Amino acid sequence: MIYEIRTYTLTPGSIPEFEKRFEAALPHRTPYSELAAFWHTEFGPLNQVIHVWPYDDLGHRTEVRRRAAKEPGWPPKSSDLILSMQSEIFTPAPFSEKLGGGRKLGNVYEMRIYQYKPGSIPTVMERFDTALKGGRTELSPLAACMSSELGQLNVWIHIWPYASLDDRERVRRESRKLDTWPPKTREFLVSQQNKILIPASFSPTA
């Protein structure tokens, strides 16, 4: 399985209107493949929406998009609201549960985006797997963990749901007490960023 993460930067103040149009058009798209998640940014780069689509493989993505393009109601008529668009393909880690699919895990999501040195992702994956078994997911669940396949390379994303921002602070405070967390990957790190995301009302993660 692969995930396509589509990130759109919108004109300031237009997120409510974009989500309204997207929700109205979505029934024309989901007969072809499911939506895994739809969020907008609350902290980090502002005026962004992020939608995640799972596919079996790149061939499946191509076929779905070809068929969906024939739908008169898709894509949403929203080009007047979009400043830029980015699409990236990610492969989920073997230990990561499927994103979406009715897993409504929280009201706030944190997407942590790490770039690592070339060739280090297999080791990073192993160390994350080991560290996650050391008690971190007992504090709060992992929504998804994945590495980049197409787009910016050597990128590792892990997504965490929380009941609230206060809950996030509590969990992170407790996680610092664990000997096993965070994973020992700092030697490979090139850069880090995070985004605090709010799911749209129609998101499978809402």
N, C-alpha and C positions, 0 to 999 in steps of 0.2 A: 504494500500500500504506500501511497505518497500523499502529501498534502500540498495543495497550492495555497499560499498565503498572498492575498491581494490587499495591498495597502494603498488607500486613496487619500491624498491630501485635498481638503475641500476649502472653499472660500470661508472666511471667518463667519461664524454664526449660522452656517447652513446644515449642520449635522441633523437637527430635527427634521428638516424638509427632505434631506437625502434619505434618512431612515424611513420616512413615510412613503416615499416613492419606491424604495427598495422592497419594503414589505408588501406593497400593492402588486409589484411585479413578480414577487417570489413564487407564487403558485404556478406561474408559467415556466419556471426553471426546475423546481424540485421533482417533477415527474422523471427527469433525466438522471439526476444524481442529487444526493442529499447535501445540505449545508451543515457544516460541523459547528461553526461559531460565527457570530457577528458582534463586534465590539466597537466602541468609540473611545478615544483617548481622553482620560481625565487629567493625568499628569504625564510629563514627557513631551514629545512633539504634539502640539495641539492641532485641533481641526482635522484629525485623521479618523478614518474608519478602516477596520480590518475585518475581512471576511475570509474564512478558511473552508476550502472544499477538498474532501477526500476523494481519491480515485484509486482504482486498482493499479494502474500504471500510466505511463505517458500516452500509450495508445488509447486507453479508455478515456483519458482527458480529451484527446483530440476528437474522438467520436462524439462524446457528450457535447462538447462545445459546438461541433458542426451541426448536430441535431437541434440544440437549443437556439442557435442563431436563426433558425427558420421560424421560431415562435414570434408572432407579431408583438407580444407583450413583453419580450425580453431582448436586450437588457433594459433596465429602468431608464426612462428619459431624464437623465441627470447630468449630461455633459456640461450644462451651464453652471453646475456647482463644483466641478472637479478642476483642480489646478494641476495635479500630477497623479500618475498611477504607477505602481510597482507590483510586479509579480515574481514570486520566488517559489521554487519547488523544494520541499523538505521530505526526508525519510524518517519516520518515527523510530525511536530506539526500540529494541526488542522488548524491553521491560515496560514500555509506555502503554497504558491503556488507550483505547481509541477515543479521540476527542469527539464530543457531541454524543449522538446516539441516545439522548435522553438523560445523560449524566449532568444533572443540574447541581453543581457543586458549590456555588457561591454567588454573592452579589457583586463582588469586586474581584478582578483578576490581575495578577502581576505577570507580565511577560518580560523575562530576563533574557537578554540577547548578548551572547558572548562570542567574540571572535578569538580563535586559537591559532597557534602557529601551524603552518602546513605539515600534514602528516600526523598530527597529534590527536585527531578526533577518535580513532579507535581506543586509545588509552584513556581519553577523557570519558568515553562511554563506559568503559570498564570501571573507572573510579566512581562515576556517578552511581552506577548500579550497586556497587559495594556500599557507598555512603548512604544511599536511600534505604538500604536494609538495616541501617544502624539506628533507626528510630525517627528519622525526619518525617516520614509519611504518617506516623502516629500523631503528629502534631497538627498536620493539615494535609489533605490529599494532593497528589500531583495530577494536574489536568492533562499535561502532555509534555513530552520531551523529544526533540528531533534535531537532526543535523541537515545542513543545506546540501542540496544536490545540484541545483541550477540557480544561478543568480550570484550573489556574493558568496564566496566559498569559505570553508572552514568556520562556519557559523553554527553555533549550538544554542538552541532555544529551549528554555524550560518555563512552563506556565503553571502558576499556582493560584488557586481560588481561595478566597477568604469571605467570611460573613460580612466584614466591614474593614475599614482602614484601621480601626482600633484592634480588631482581631489580627490583622496582619502584623501590627507592631508587637502584639502579645506573642504570636507564634515565632516571630523572628528573635525575640528576646529569649524565648525558651530554647530555640534551636542552637543558640550560641553556647548553651550549656552542654551540648552533645560533643563528645570527643570525635565523633565520626563526621561532623558537619561543620563547615562546608566541605565538599570533596576536595582532595588535595590535587588541584589542577592549576594553581597559580603560576607555576613555572612555565606553562604553555600559553598563558593569557596574553592577548594583544590589546583587546579593548572590551569594555562592558557598557551596556546601557540597559535601562529598564523603562517599561511603560505600564502605567496603571490604567486598566481598561474597565469599562462598564458595558455589560451585555445589553444589546437591544432587546426590547420586549419579545421579539419574534425569534431571538437566537435560541438554538437548542441548548445552550449553556445557561440561559437566563433562570 
